[in-house]
Amino acid sequence: MFFTGCPFRQFSLNGMYQKGDVILGGLFEVHYFTVFPELSFTSEPQQLYCEGFTSRGFQQAKTMAFAVDEINRNPDLLPNIKLGYQLYDNCLKLGVSLRAAMSLASGTEEEFLLDETCSGSPPVLGIVGDPGSTHSIAISSVLGLFRVPMVSHYSTCSCLSNRGKYPSFFRTIPSDAFQVRAMIRILHRLGWTWVGLVFSDDDYGFHAARSFHLSLAESGGCVAYSQVLPKDNRPTELQRIVGEIKSSTARVVVVFSNEAYLLPLVDEVVVQNLKGLQWIASEAWSTSSVFHTPRLMPYLGGTLGIAIRRGEIPGLKDYLLSIRPDDQPANNPGNNMVRQFWEAVFGCRLEPPAGWVEAGGDVCTGQEDLRDVETDYGDVSELRPEYNVYKAVYALAHALHDLLRCVPGRGPFSGHHCASLQRLEPWQLVHYLERVNFTTGFGDRVSFDDNGDALAIYDIMNWVWLQDGSVQVETVGVIDESAPAGQELTLDEDRIFWNFESKKPPRSVCSESCPPGTRVARKKGEPVCCFNCISCAEGEVSNTTDSAECLRCPEDFWSSPERDLCVPKGVEFLSYQESLGISLMTASLLGALICAVVLGIFTRYRNTPVVKANNSELSFLLLLSLKLCFLCSLLFIGRPRLWTCQLRHAAFGISFVLCVSCILVKTMVVLAVFRTSKPGANASLKWFGAGQQRGTVLVLTSFQAAICTAWLVSASPTPHKNTRYHNDKIIYECVVGSVAGFGALLGYIGLLAFLSFLLAFLARNLPDNFNEAKFITFSMLIFCAVWISFVPAYVSSPGMYADAVEIFAILASSFGLLVALFGPKCYIILLRPERNTKKALMGRATTKT
């Protein structure tokens, strides 16, 4: 039989090993410091070694061992298959982690024997770990080429969700993308929009910070400052970062880092006595006990943090405390991790070097009891990363179990083939791992999405600073991304400890929210969270906080005094309910009533000389037209409507033309009668008989009716909402429609009035028995004065006051005509009846002759 050997040099790695039919690998942070040998380049270098033992990292490694043993005892999962494990310590160094991963993937024998049977230790089928995102990125980049499955329990970088780069990477801890969304939900819930950001100088920190920047901006928040923690812990850089935090107005600080990077910064915070901050912790340090000291709690007390979902693993505590250093042979390579743990816990040596005892060092017996010492190793009350390790092991076991249950001829691979344990390809296990779906004994469902990410469930932790100086980390909420929309965050704010004098959450905003009635005005060169609040202009409103712009109110609405609501505009017109409208209506009705009284008096004394003189029929018609003049003013009061707008000016124009026509005819009759009193002038009176007088009045009035008809047909007056004078008020008015029509109406009235005045003025010196011309002159003088002053007053009066001016002009001119023409006659009829005789009237004429 032909064979060849391929020797290689083994790495010296800390680890634990257990044989099995199938081996699972594991990478854990058991030490946190690596000592590298000096390189002389003249001889073979010594192996590196690790220092600084961490009981938490060892607890996670033993949790994997416990899960493997538990699966081996379970007859329903992987029956007739014994799982083994090979666990390594990465010493918190990428180089060590990569060496360990390559050792797991290629086997651990010093020589490969390449023949038909492929004898030698079988390589691992899957790896649990690495806990560091940077380590997982490097390892998955290599193992992904061979599709070796890797299930991390603590790598959260969102970049690892890239299936193209990391096709065989899975994790039982949620991605940072989910963690960032969880933090954004908390910030939004507590109203914090102005926050500081501090992150570690590694892949975990940079990817989390980038995702946080984008998500916070999308939610309307802003990052006040963004600082990177230095890897070398330079004091000057730490002082600068703390100075930046101190000078900022942001009272909330979000930190993506582990405790190793963050602790130097916290020490500088204490040195500068920087209090009054609300710290938000990522899952990498939210449950770290290294910060729970009386020296740090005045500064970090009340911290809110995102923590991995806590779980319970029955039987783990007894398993952890039952280990012994002699459980695994010391001469078995890779089984030195338990021995290092034992020596670190009890401060002794199992195999003391020369001079150890003489120097006063203790020798371990191997029979020491772990229950007699206080250490985090046996504490199972907060199983978070350990619970993820437990789920990762079970995920690989379930995937392998599903693979072995494949029915021949019905397999998922080419030709419906099934995979076999003897010729298992790593990518075949990846196929089943992508479809894993089971529930742990604690009740949590384990499955992976298309990116290999686990279901995102977080606990929200709060660091409660107790009166005795101790610290208690309490769960105050849960974030479950699988919950119905709007119910992802559950937060009990009443249970949160706030490390402030007010015992209330702080305000952390760059600018307070703009109240309704204002809009946001961005400050040039500053983040969008920093702005001024500008009041909305008149007629504009904003009914929400932080409105980007004000909205214009509809046409018939106006902004409220607070500019937060559109309210109906005030309505203005000459109303019957207002004092001005009531006064004008009263005067109008009073004038109509006086006309009715005078008409009654004239009717009662219609056969007396004063009434019969100068055509009593015209007097009655004149009283009727005056009454119409008074009443037509009522059409100018009340809310304008189409019919009132059309009728008011027509009624006004026709009524006044009828009135002035009667006066004009009366004046002409006076002149005609005076001329007939002269010898040889009797023939001129026949042209001014009663029929001619009525006809003249009818013809003159018909001209005005024609003007009104043409006006209404061509450009009728209509109601109009006027907002020129007041933006917050609607003035209802009638627009004349045609200025020419309205001018013709007034001009015709003015023409008749001027003719009446001119004729009456010419007849003012007639004998006393014909002295009615004097009263007509005086009445026309009043009439013309009123309407000449009406025009500028009407044009300059806004809104309802224009109607009031027109009504006043109507009433003033009507009262002037009524008093001037009928006052003296009523005086004679009622108070001086002795003068109401033909003899008295004629006698005065005789005396003068």
LINSUL-V508780 format. One record per helix or strand. SS is the DSSP state (h for helix, s for strand). FROM is the first residue (numbers start at 1). TO is the last residue. Records with the same first field share a line. If there is no record, write none. Layout:
BEGIN
SS=FROM-TO ; FROM-TO
END
This chain:
BEGIN
s=4-7 ; 15-18 ; 22-28 ; 31-35 ; 49-53 ; 83-89 ; 111-114 ; 126-128 ; 149-152 ; 169-171 ; 194-200 ; 222-229 ; 252-256 ; 278-281 ; 304-308 ; 311-311 ; 348-349 ; 362-363 ; 383-383 ; 413-413 ; 417-417 ; 437-439 ; 445-448 ; 454-454 ; 457-465 ; 471-480 ; 489-491 ; 518-522 ; 531-535 ; 540-541 ; 551-552 ; 557-559 ; 566-568 ; 570-572 ; 718-722 ; 729-735
h=55-73 ; 94-106 ; 133-146 ; 158-161 ; 176-189 ; 203-218 ; 235-247 ; 259-271 ; 289-291 ; 294-300 ; 316-321 ; 325-327 ; 337-346 ; 370-372 ; 376-378 ; 385-404 ; 414-416 ; 426-433 ; 493-495 ; 579-604 ; 609-612 ; 616-636 ; 642-676 ; 682-688 ; 690-714 ; 739-762 ; 768-770 ; 772-796 ; 800-830 ; 833-835 ; 838-848
END
